[in-house]
Amino acid sequence: MAVPEWLAGRAEIRHVESRPALSGEAVDWPGWVPEQVRTTLRGAGIERPWRHQIAGAAAVMAGRSVAVATPTATGKTLVYLLPALVRAAEAATGADPTRLAFRRAAPTALYIAPTKALAHDQLARLTRMTLPGWSPACLDGDCDQAERRYAREFATFVLTNPDMLHRSVLPQADRWRRFLGNLRLVVVDESHRYRGSFGAHTAAVLRRLRRLCAAAGSDPAFVCTSATTVDAAAAATRLTGVDDVVEVTAATSPRPALDFVVWQPGSAGDLPGLMAQSVDHERQTLGFVASRRLAESVAERLRGLVPGRRVVAYRAGYLPDERRALESGLRDGSIAAAVATNALELGIDLGGLDTVVMDGFPGTLAAMWQRAGRAGRRDRDALVILVPAEQPLDAYLTEHPELLFDAPVEATVLHPENPYILGPHLAAAAQELPLTTADAAYFGPGFLPAVKALTAQGVLRERPSGWFWTRPERAVDAIDLRAIGGRPVEIIEEATGRVVGTVDPAAADATVHEGAVYVHQGEPWLVDAYAPADRTALVRAAPTDLGYVTQALSGSEVSILGTHESAPLGAGMLSVGPVRMTSRVTEYLRRDAETLAVWDRTPLDLPAHTLATQAVWWTLPDEVLRLGAAEVADPAAAAHAAEHAAIGMLPVFAPCDRWDVGGLSVARHPDTGLLTVFVVDGYPGGAGYAAAAFRRAGAWLTATLERLRTCGCPDGCPRCVMSPTCGNGNQHLDKPGATTLLRLLVEG
């Protein structure tokens, strides 16, 4: 495939990476697949399997756990679906050799997705398959009591999410004994999404599940699937705790040709135009942007460029019926273009699109390839265009495209032994079934110290037979897997009581504070009242020509709680350890909708939020600063700019994106007495990003210095020191001073 004529020759193209099409390697159905299963799969359009699908499925049939890490649209589903269908058919005919006579229930399987939308998408496929003994069902927060009872008592294939497993299934293990006692297979789909704090929480949930299955008499195999996992077997072991994992990474399915175009940095305004040209050439097009607000605003601009074509925004916060209608329109082709946040990265079946355009590097190679995989799923070649944002990382990657196309995707970072996470889950496990020393086999070397700490706190009580939960309340209710503070904030139309949408609690203070402009499917709403404690925001419709948007500003403080390790770096000192970060949204700006000029600012009285986590920080002593005093007129502004630039470059060297970390810089910090710059892990207890930054600090900060030196702007710009996540709107930045600070830090 060549870059299409309407795009070829554009001066903005900085790099083109082409990938040829590949033919597939189909094989015959193996003898262990009954004819009725083959008929069912043929009815679903699967005439013959690919070789890698049978290799993975055969391992599952043998009781082995499997990590499937093949590209998007390579048929990973069949690796776990085929064993599940075969066992259902065998149970229905009495041919299952492992089914004990006294165990009347059929073998069961559990499918775990990171989102409800993905589980429902899978259910729609599975319910179209008719087979004796095959009974799939969803279990999530949208299910009523009758649906939950059906899943518990009759379903053989239950699709759920980690939150529901944690809050509903495991605490009621006695009621789920039929299902758990016959559980033969656990599927963890999109397993790369379980990283950081969420990954550590999910790892603890899966260990609790394995423990309860063993008590009920089962030992299920696990199948972890991902299109973007490196070292897949090791990642699956960290997530599930299962040591013996078969790795399937060589895809034998066909793939279309791909052209991946890297655009000129700082041309974010080109996104709607590129999408419009693609639509004009009859290519169904998907654009990825970084925020809900951008999804709505870019979709509105695109509608004006392609009149008569259906253009939508797709993001989190839509109600389930809205979301499913949009997904249906993408599948049947009635939607010509969609502008989406990362809500469409996951493997929801869209039937394949022709073009993907990304507004900025999404922070990780895993996310980039996940998004790129949305294109080219049909018999048409794929086109992907990356429009780098005006950020240090994007500019650096444009100059070094080998880091985009030749480097492996990032390893999945999660720490199941994180004591902030492990301790509460051990309390929950003790309530489900008293703990014993044998449970260290599930929870690892941190088990006994954590149990002893919980006992000393009075959370657990030790008896000769083990450790017991001591309290009347449910232990699981104190644990939030996603570390966002519980249920979402509902956005309610004040006049009618209608729920317009939802927003995560972590983003609510900055999104739906009183006076904010909230946009939903192109319609602006004004927030009249925000009640964080009640999880509600009352809104009224605003005129479409409102003329302004709002931007929240915040302030933060960091306290050092200890130091794990320190090392000299240049003329400064580098450290890593536990910190406490306190932040609060303090005010908001009204900005002109066209020019973004500030109209005015309004103070807000919102509660502070505290995060106990890990950070990496560096300090420079006063005598060193005096050497560069002529170039560092304002140390605070220089440190602020250096912080932004360093955070922008960190994803090259640590497996995170810039939204996973925060920062703070001060000319004199009360805990160090020196100029100090912090880069803070954004997850409770830490997710390993600070430790990774400490280990690679030399290369990381050297690359940051290179970015500052090579950026052509005189005083700082979005390509070097301005940050899209800055809490105070990129005020008080000194690029020349930041360059001097980093030179002193790196070169001495």
C-alpha positions in Angstrom: 0.0 0.0 0.0 1.2 3.5 -0.7 0.2 6.6 1.2 -3.1 7.7 -0.5 -2.8 10.4 -3.2 -4.8 13.0 -1.2 -2.2 12.7 1.6 1.1 12.0 -0.3 3.4 14.8 -0.9 2.2 17.0 2.0 5.0 19.0 3.5 3.8 18.2 7.0 4.7 14.5 6.7 7.8 13.9 8.8 8.0 10.1 8.6 6.2 7.1 7.0 6.4 3.6 8.3 5.0 0.9 6.0 4.1 -2.6 7.0 3.2 -5.2 4.3 0.2 -7.4 4.3 0.5 -10.9 5.5 -1.4 -14.0 4.5 -2.7 -16.3 7.2 -1.9 -20.0 8.1 -5.2 -21.8 8.7 -5.3 -25.4 10.0 -8.0 -28.1 10.3 -10.0 -28.4 13.5 -8.3 -30.9 15.8 -10.0 -34.2 16.7 -10.9 -33.0 20.2 -13.4 -30.4 18.8 -16.9 -32.0 18.5 -18.8 -31.6 15.3 -21.5 -29.6 17.0 -18.9 -27.1 18.2 -17.5 -26.8 14.7 -21.0 -26.2 13.3 -21.6 -23.5 15.9 -18.3 -21.7 15.0 -19.0 -22.0 11.3 -22.3 -20.4 11.9 -20.4 -17.5 13.5 -18.2 -17.2 10.4 -15.2 -19.2 11.6 -14.6 -21.9 8.9 -11.1 -22.9 10.0 -8.9 -21.7 12.9 -5.5 -20.1 12.6 -2.5 -22.2 13.9 -1.8 -20.0 16.9 -5.4 -20.2 18.0 -5.3 -24.0 18.2 -1.9 -23.9 20.0 -3.3 -21.7 22.7 -6.6 -23.5 23.0 -4.9 -26.9 23.2 -2.8 -25.7 26.1 -6.0 -24.6 27.9 -7.7 -27.9 27.3 -4.6 -29.5 28.9 -5.2 -27.4 32.0 -2.4 -25.0 31.4 -2.6 -21.2 31.8 -1.9 -19.2 28.7 -0.8 -15.6 27.9 -1.9 -14.6 24.4 -0.1 -11.5 23.2 -0.8 -11.1 19.5 -1.7 -8.0 17.5 -5.2 -6.5 17.3 -7.7 -8.6 15.2 -5.7 -11.8 15.3 -8.6 -13.9 16.9 -7.4 -14.1 20.5 -11.0 -14.8 21.5 -11.0 -18.3 20.0 -8.1 -19.3 22.3 -10.5 -19.3 25.3 -13.8 -19.6 23.5 -13.0 -22.9 21.9 -12.2 -24.7 25.2 -15.3 -23.2 26.8 -17.5 -24.4 24.0 -16.0 -27.9 23.9 -16.5 -28.3 27.6 -20.0 -27.1 27.4 -20.7 -29.6 24.7 -19.0 -32.5 26.5 -21.0 -31.7 29.7 -24.3 -31.6 27.8 -23.6 -35.1 26.3 -22.0 -36.6 29.4 -18.6 -36.9 27.7 -16.6 -34.7 30.1 -14.1 -37.2 31.6 -13.3 -34.9 34.5 -16.9 -34.2 35.6 -17.5 -36.1 38.8 -20.8 -37.9 39.2 -21.7 -36.1 42.4 -21.0 -32.7 40.8 -24.2 -32.2 38.8 -23.4 -28.7 37.5 -21.6 -28.2 34.2 -18.1 -26.8 34.0 -18.1 -23.0 34.2 -15.9 -20.2 32.9 -15.4 -16.6 34.0 -14.5 -13.7 31.7 -13.1 -10.5 33.3 -13.0 -7.2 31.3 -11.7 -3.9 32.6 -14.9 -2.2 31.5 -18.6 -3.0 31.4 -18.8 -2.0 27.8 -16.3 -4.6 26.7 -18.1 -7.4 28.6 -21.4 -6.5 27.0 -19.8 -6.4 23.6 -18.4 -9.9 24.1 -21.8 -11.1 25.4 -23.5 -10.0 22.2 -21.2 -12.3 20.3 -21.6 -15.2 22.6 -25.3 -15.2 22.8 -25.5 -15.6 19.0 -23.9 -19.1 19.5 -26.4 -21.9 20.1 -25.1 -25.0 21.7 -26.6 -27.4 24.3 -25.1 -26.6 27.7 -24.0 -23.1 26.5 -25.4 -20.4 28.8 -23.5 -17.0 28.8 -24.6 -14.1 31.1 -23.3 -10.7 32.1 -22.8 -9.7 35.8 -22.3 -6.0 36.5 -23.7 -3.1 38.3 -26.4 -2.6 35.7 -27.9 -6.1 36.3 -31.1 -6.5 38.3 -31.6 -9.1 41.0 -33.1 -11.6 38.6 -30.2 -11.3 36.2 -27.7 -11.7 39.0 -29.5 -14.8 40.3 -29.5 -16.4 36.8 -25.7 -15.8 36.4 -25.1 -17.3 39.8 -27.3 -20.4 39.6 -27.5 -21.2 35.9 -24.9 -19.6 33.7 -21.9 -21.5 32.5 -20.0 -18.5 31.1 -20.2 -15.3 33.2 -18.8 -12.0 31.9 -18.0 -9.5 34.5 -15.4 -6.9 35.7 -12.9 -6.9 38.6 -15.1 -4.5 40.6 -18.1 -6.8 40.5 -15.9 -9.9 41.3 -14.5 -8.0 44.2 -17.7 -6.5 45.7 -20.3 -9.1 44.8 -19.0 -12.6 44.0 -16.1 -13.1 46.4 -17.8 -11.8 49.6 -20.7 -14.2 48.8 -18.6 -17.2 47.9 -21.0 -19.6 49.6 -23.8 -18.5 47.3 -21.5 -18.9 44.3 -20.2 -22.3 45.4 -21.8 -24.1 42.4 -20.1 -21.7 40.0 -16.7 -21.5 41.7 -16.6 -25.3 42.5 -16.9 -26.0 38.7 -14.7 -23.2 37.5 -12.3 -24.5 34.8 -11.3 -21.3 33.0 -10.8 -17.6 33.9 -10.2 -15.1 31.1 -8.5 -11.8 31.8 -9.1 -9.8 28.7 -7.1 -6.7 27.7 -4.7 -7.7 30.5 -2.2 -4.8 29.8 -4.8 -2.5 31.2 -4.2 -3.9 34.7 -1.2 -1.8 35.6 -0.3 0.5 38.4 -2.6 0.7 41.4 -5.5 -0.8 39.5 -3.3 -3.7 38.4 -2.1 -4.4 42.0 -5.7 -4.3 43.2 -6.9 -6.7 40.5 -3.9 -9.0 41.2 -5.1 -9.3 44.8 -8.7 -10.0 43.7 -7.5 -12.8 41.4 -5.5 -14.3 44.3 -8.6 -14.2 46.5 -10.5 -15.9 43.7 -7.9 -18.7 43.3 -8.0 -19.3 47.1 -11.8 -19.6 47.2 -11.8 -21.8 44.1 -9.4 -24.2 45.8 -11.7 -24.3 48.9 -14.6 -25.1 46.6 -12.7 -27.9 44.8 -11.5 -26.3 41.5 -8.2 -25.1 40.1 -9.0 -23.0 37.0 -6.6 -22.2 34.2 -6.1 -18.6 33.3 -6.0 -17.0 29.9 -4.6 -13.4 29.7 -5.1 -11.7 26.4 -3.5 -8.5 25.1 -2.5 -6.9 21.8 0.3 -4.9 23.4 2.0 -6.9 26.2 5.8 -7.5 26.2 7.1 -10.5 28.2 3.5 -11.8 28.3 4.1 -14.9 30.4 5.9 -13.0 33.2 3.2 -10.2 33.1 0.5 -12.9 33.4 2.3 -14.4 36.4 2.5 -11.1 38.2 -1.2 -10.4 37.6 -2.6 -13.9 38.4 0.0 -15.4 40.7 0.1 -18.5 38.4 3.7 -19.6 37.8 3.3 -22.0 34.8 2.1 -19.9 31.9 2.3 -20.9 28.2 3.1 -17.9 25.9 1.4 -17.5 22.5 2.9 -14.5 20.7 3.4 -15.5 17.0 0.2 -14.6 15.1 -0.6 -16.7 12.1 -3.7 -14.8 11.0 -3.7 -12.6 7.9 -3.3 -8.8 8.3 -3.8 -5.9 5.9 -1.0 -3.6 4.9 -0.5 -0.5 7.0 0.9 3.0 6.4 1.7 4.8 9.6 2.3 8.5 9.0 4.0 10.9 11.5 2.8 14.4 11.0 4.5 17.8 11.8 4.6 18.5 15.5 2.4 21.3 16.7 -0.2 20.8 14.0 -3.0 19.7 16.3 -5.4 22.0 14.5 -4.9 19.7 11.4 -6.8 16.8 13.1 -10.3 17.8 11.9 -9.1 18.6 8.4 -7.3 15.2 8.1 -10.3 13.4 9.3 -12.5 15.3 6.9 -10.3 14.4 3.9 -10.4 10.7 4.9 -14.2 10.8 5.2 -14.5 12.6 1.8 -12.6 9.7 0.3 -15.2 7.2 1.7 -13.0 6.0 4.5 -14.6 5.3 7.9 -12.5 7.3 10.2 -11.7 7.4 13.9 -9.9 10.2 15.7 -8.3 9.9 19.1 -8.0 12.9 21.4 -6.8 13.3 25.0 -9.9 14.6 26.8 -13.7 14.6 26.9 -13.8 18.3 26.0 -11.6 17.8 22.9 -13.8 14.9 21.8 -16.8 17.1 21.8 -15.2 20.2 20.3 -13.3 18.3 17.5 -16.5 16.4 16.6 -18.4 19.7 16.3 -15.7 21.2 14.0 -15.7 18.0 11.9 -19.5 18.2 11.4 -19.0 21.5 9.8 -16.4 20.1 7.4 -18.4 17.1 6.2 -22.0 18.2 6.1 -24.5 15.5 5.7 -22.3 12.8 7.2 -22.9 11.4 10.6 -20.1 12.5 13.0 -20.1 11.6 16.7 -18.0 11.9 19.9 -17.3 8.8 22.0 -16.0 9.1 25.5 -16.6 7.9 29.1 -19.6 9.4 30.9 -22.2 8.5 28.3 -25.2 6.5 29.6 -25.2 2.8 28.5 -27.9 3.1 25.9 -26.1 6.1 24.3 -22.8 4.2 24.2 -24.3 1.1 22.7 -26.1 3.0 20.0 -22.8 4.7 19.0 -21.0 1.3 18.9 -23.8 -0.1 16.7 -23.5 2.9 14.3 -19.8 2.3 14.0 -20.3 -1.3 13.2 -23.0 -0.9 10.6 -21.2 2.0 8.9 -23.9 4.6 9.5 -21.4 6.7 11.4 -18.8 8.1 9.0 -16.4 9.4 11.7 -16.0 9.3 15.5 -13.8 11.4 17.7 -13.0 9.4 20.8 -11.0 9.4 24.0 -9.2 6.2 25.2 -12.6 4.7 25.8 -12.3 3.2 22.3 -8.9 1.7 22.8 -10.2 -1.6 24.1 -11.2 -4.5 22.0 -14.9 -3.6 21.4 -15.8 -5.1 18.1 -16.4 -2.2 15.6 -16.1 -4.3 12.5 -13.0 -2.5 11.4 -12.3 1.1 10.3 -10.2 2.5 7.5 -8.3 5.4 9.0 -7.2 6.3 12.5 -5.9 9.8 13.3 -4.3 10.4 16.7 -4.1 13.9 18.3 -0.8 13.5 20.1 1.2 10.5 21.2 -1.0 8.8 23.8 1.7 8.4 26.4 2.8 4.8 25.8 3.6 2.6 22.8 1.1 0.1 24.1 -1.7 2.7 23.8 -0.5 3.9 20.4 -0.5 0.4 18.9 -3.8 -0.4 20.5 -5.3 2.7 18.8 -3.6 2.0 15.5 -5.1 -1.5 15.6 -8.5 -0.1 15.1 -7.7 0.5 11.4 -7.6 -2.2 8.7 -9.7 -4.9 10.1 -11.6 -5.6 6.9 -10.4 -6.2 3.4 -9.0 -2.7 3.1 -5.5 -1.5 4.0 -5.0 0.6 7.1 -3.9 4.2 7.3 -2.8 5.7 10.7 -1.8 9.3 11.2 -0.1 10.5 14.3 -0.4 14.3 14.7 2.2 15.0 17.5 1.1 17.5 20.2 3.0 20.5 21.3 4.7 18.6 24.1 8.3 17.7 24.9 7.7 14.0 24.4 6.0 14.3 21.1 8.6 16.6 19.7 11.4 14.3 20.9 9.7 11.2 19.3 9.2 13.0 16.0 13.0 13.6 15.9 13.6 9.9 16.9 10.9 7.8 15.1 12.9 4.7 15.8 11.6 5.0 19.4 8.1 4.7 18.0 8.6 1.8 15.5 11.6 -0.2 16.5 11.2 -0.2 20.3 9.2 -2.9 22.1 6.1 -1.8 23.9 6.5 -1.0 27.6 6.4 -3.8 30.2 3.3 -3.8 32.4 4.2 -2.4 35.8 2.3 -3.5 38.8 3.3 -4.5 42.3 1.0 -7.1 43.9 3.1 -6.8 47.1 2.3 -3.1 47.6 1.4 -3.1 51.3 -1.1 -0.2 50.9 -3.1 -2.5 48.6 -2.3 -6.0 49.9 -3.3 -5.3 53.5 -6.9 -4.3 52.9 -7.3 -7.3 50.5 -6.0 -9.7 53.1 -8.6 -8.3 55.5 -11.3 -9.0 52.8 -9.9 -12.5 52.2 -10.1 -13.2 55.9 -13.7 -12.3 56.0 -14.4 -14.6 53.0 -12.5 -17.5 54.6 -10.1 -17.4 57.6 -6.5 -17.0 56.6 -3.8 -19.6 57.4 -0.1 -19.7 56.8 -0.7 -21.8 53.7 -2.2 -18.7 52.0 1.3 -17.3 51.6 1.4 -19.5 48.5 -1.2 -17.1 46.9 -0.2 -13.7 48.3 3.6 -14.0 48.4 6.3 -13.1 50.9 4.5 -9.9 52.0 1.6 -12.1 53.4 2.8 -12.8 56.9 4.1 -9.3 57.7 0.9 -7.8 56.5 -1.2 -10.2 58.5 0.7 -9.5 61.6 0.3 -5.7 61.0 -3.5 -6.2 60.6 -3.6 -8.3 63.8 -1.7 -5.6 65.7 -4.2 -3.0 64.5 -7.1 -5.1 65.7 -8.4 -5.7 62.2 -7.8 -9.5 62.4 -7.8 -11.8 65.4 -5.4 -14.7 65.6 -6.7 -18.1 66.6 -5.0 -21.6 66.5 -6.9 -22.3 63.2 -5.9 -19.0 61.5 -6.7 -15.3 61.3 -10.3 -14.0 61.4 -12.0 -10.8 60.5 -13.2 -9.0 63.6 -15.7 -6.4 62.5 -19.4 -6.4 61.5 -19.0 -4.4 58.3 -17.9 -5.7 54.9 -14.2 -5.4 54.4 -14.6 -5.0 50.6 -16.5 -1.8 51.0 -13.4 0.0 52.2 -11.5 -1.0 49.0 -11.8 1.0 45.7 -10.0 -1.0 43.0 -9.7 2.0 40.7 -8.6 4.5 43.4 -11.1 7.1 42.2 -13.2 7.4 45.3 -16.2 5.2 44.5 -19.2 5.7 42.3 -19.2 8.4 39.6 -20.7 11.9 39.9 -24.0 12.2 38.2 -24.6 15.2 36.0 -28.3 16.1 36.4 -30.5 18.5 34.4 -31.9 20.7 37.1 -35.3 21.4 35.5 -36.2 17.7 34.7 -34.0 15.5 36.9 -32.7 13.7 33.8 -29.2 12.3 34.1 -27.2 13.9 31.3 -24.0 12.0 31.9 -21.4 11.0 34.6 -17.9 11.9 35.5 -15.3 10.1 37.6 -14.8 11.5 41.1 -11.1 12.1 40.5 -11.9 14.5 37.6 -15.2 16.0 39.0 -13.7 18.9 41.0 -12.0 20.2 37.8 -14.9 19.3 35.4 -18.2 20.0 37.1 -17.4 22.7 39.7 -19.9 25.4 40.1 -19.7 27.7 37.1 -18.1 25.1 34.8 -19.1 24.6 31.2 -19.7 20.9 30.6 -20.2 19.7 27.0 -22.1 16.5 26.1 -22.5 15.4 22.5 -21.9 19.0 21.3 -24.4 20.6 23.7 -23.0 23.0 26.3 -24.3 22.9 29.9 -23.7 25.3 32.8 -23.1 23.8 36.2 -25.2 25.7 38.8 -24.4 23.5 41.8 -21.9 20.8 42.6 -22.2 18.6 45.7 -19.1 16.3 46.0 -20.5 14.5 49.1 -23.7 13.6 47.2 -21.9 12.8 43.9 -24.2 15.2 42.0 -23.8 18.2 39.8 -26.9 20.2 38.7 -26.8 21.7 35.2 -28.9 23.8 32.8 -28.7 24.0 29.1 -26.4 26.9 27.9 -26.8 28.8 24.6 -24.6 27.3 21.8 -23.0 30.7 21.3 -22.0 31.0 25.0 -18.6 32.4 23.9 -16.4 31.0 26.6 -15.0 27.8 28.1 -13.8 27.2 31.6 -10.4 25.9 33.0 -9.9 24.8 36.6 -6.6 25.7 38.4 -5.2 23.7 41.3 -2.5 23.9 43.9 -0.4 21.1 45.5 2.0 20.4 48.4 4.3 17.5 48.9 5.7 16.2 52.2 8.5 13.7 52.3 7.7 10.7 54.6 11.0 8.9 54.2 13.8 8.0 51.7 14.3 4.5 50.2 17.5 5.4 48.3 19.6 8.4 47.4 22.5 8.9 44.9 24.5 11.9 43.7 23.7 13.1 40.2 25.9 15.8 38.7 26.0 18.6 41.2 22.8 17.5 42.9 21.3 14.6 44.7 18.6 12.2 43.5 16.2 10.4 45.9 13.2 8.1 45.9 10.8 7.4 48.7 7.3 7.7 50.2 5.6 11.1 50.1 2.2 12.7 50.9 0.7 14.9 48.2 -2.1 17.3 49.0 -4.0 19.0 46.2 -7.1 21.2 45.8 -8.9 22.9 42.9 -8.6 26.5 43.9 -10.2 28.6 41.1 -11.3 28.6 37.5 -10.7 30.8 34.5 -13.2 31.8 31.9 -11.5 31.8 28.5 -12.7 33.1 25.1 -13.9 30.1 23.1 -12.1 31.2 20.0 -8.9 32.9 21.2 -8.6 31.3 24.7 -7.9 34.7 26.1 -8.7 34.9 29.8 -11.9 36.8 30.6 -11.7 36.5 34.4 -11.0 34.2 37.3 -13.3 33.0 40.1 -12.1 31.4 43.4 -13.6 28.0 44.5 -14.0 26.5 47.9 -13.5 22.8 47.4 -12.0 20.2 49.7 -8.4 19.1 49.6 -7.4 15.6 48.5 -4.5 13.7 50.0 -2.5 11.0 48.3 0.1 8.8 50.1 2.4 7.5 47.3 6.0 7.4 46.1 8.1 10.1 44.4 11.5 10.7 42.9 13.0 14.1 43.6 16.2 15.9 43.0 17.8 18.8 44.9 20.5 21.4 44.1 22.5 23.0 46.9 22.6 26.8 47.3 26.3 27.0 46.4 25.7 25.3 43.1 22.8 27.7 42.4 25.1 30.6 43.0 27.4 29.4 40.2 24.5 29.7 37.8 22.9 32.8 39.4 23.4 34.9 36.3 21.3 32.4 34.2 18.8 31.5 36.9 17.1 34.8 37.9 14.0 33.1 39.3 14.8 29.7 40.7 11.2 28.8 41.4 10.2 29.5 37.7 13.2 27.6 36.5 12.4 24.6 38.7 8.8 24.7 37.5 9.9 24.6 33.9 12.4 21.8 34.6 9.6 19.8 36.3 7.3 20.1 33.3 10.0 19.1 30.8 11.1 16.1 32.9 7.5 14.8 33.3 7.0 15.2 29.6 10.0 13.1 28.8 9.5 10.4 31.5 7.3 8.0 29.3 10.4 7.3 27.1 12.2 5.8 30.2 9.4 4.5 32.5 6.3 2.5 31.6 3.8 5.3 32.2 2.1 8.2 30.5 2.3 11.8 31.7 -1.2 11.5 33.2 0.1 8.7 35.6 2.4 11.1 37.4 2.3 14.6 38.9 4.9 17.1 40.0 5.8 19.9 42.3 8.8 22.2 42.3 9.8 24.8 44.9 12.8 27.1 45.3 13.2 26.0 48.9 11.3 23.0 50.2 10.6 22.8 54.0 11.7 19.1 54.2 15.0 19.5 52.3 15.9 23.2 52.8 16.9 23.2 49.1 15.6 23.8 45.6 13.6 20.6 45.0 11.8 19.1 42.1 9.4 16.2 42.7 7.9 13.8 40.2 5.1 12.0 42.0 3.5 8.6 41.2 -0.2 9.3 40.8 -1.5 6.1 42.5 -2.1 5.4 46.2 1.0 3.6 47.6 2.8 4.0 44.3 2.7 2.0 41.1 6.5 1.6 40.5 6.9 4.6 38.2 9.0 6.6 40.7 11.3 3.7 41.2 11.7 3.2 37.4 12.5 6.9 37.1 15.1 6.7 39.8 16.8 3.8 38.1 17.0 5.5 34.7 17.4 9.1 35.9 20.7 9.7 34.1 19.4 8.9 30.7 16.0 10.5 31.4 17.3 13.9 32.6 20.0 14.0 29.9 17.2 13.5 27.3 15.2 16.3 29.0 18.2 18.6 28.8 18.6 17.8 25.1 15.0 18.6 24.5 15.4 22.1 26.1 18.6 22.8 24.2 17.2 21.8 20.8 13.8 23.4 21.0 13.9 26.5 18.8 11.8 28.7 21.0 13.5 31.4 23.1 11.4 31.4 26.2 9.5 28.1 26.4 6.6 26.6 24.4 4.4 23.5 24.5 7.2 21.5 22.8 9.5 21.9 25.8 8.2 23.4 29.1 4.5 24.0 28.8 2.3 21.2 30.1 -1.3 20.3 29.3 -1.7 19.1 32.9 -0.3 22.1 34.7 -2.4 23.0 37.7 -1.8 26.8 37.4 -2.2 27.2 33.7 1.6 27.3 32.8 2.3 30.5 34.7 5.8 31.3 36.0 8.0 29.3 33.7 11.7 30.0 32.9 13.1 27.9 30.1 16.7 29.3 30.1 16.8 28.9 33.9 15.5 25.3 33.6 18.2 24.5 31.0 20.8 25.7 33.5 19.4 23.7 36.4 19.4 20.5 34.3 22.9 21.2 33.1 24.1 21.5 36.7 22.2 18.4 37.6 23.3 16.2 34.8 26.8 17.6 33.9 27.8 19.0 37.3 
